[in-house]
Amino acid sequence: MLRGLRSEGGVAVSKLEEQMARQLEDAGIVYEREQMLIPGRKFRFDFLLPQSCLIIECEGGTWAGGRHTSGVGFRNDCVKYNLAAEYGYVVLRYTSDLIKKGDAIESIVRVHERYAVQTPIEAP
């Protein structure tokens, strides 16, 4: 298993995602983890906030040449996030430093309050 990861139901979960989960819980925000939201696609989203149709992505490795910063990884993320938008979700992306400093949860709380009654588009 990769450094900083543990398994949750067969899915690797990072320490960064664990930290985000604690921050969401402390803020009283309901969330679901590792959701497959796009029909016909196997990728998962780190967090779904069902009350506001927000998707939270924890972008680890941004300062260390991680997957999200490679050409292919960045392209694949663009496809994933654009498909989420097509289905009515708002994707919020946060780097490890934003999560650790608390800037991410402050932003999430503001956006969550604004979008708390949104409904995603039903899959065909």
Beta strands, then each sheet from edge to edge (+ up, - down):
strand 1: 5-8
strand 2: 11-14
strand 3: 32-35
strand 4: 45-49
strand 5: 54-59
strand 6: 90-95
sheet 1: 1+ 2-
sheet 2: 3+ 4- 5+ 6+
end
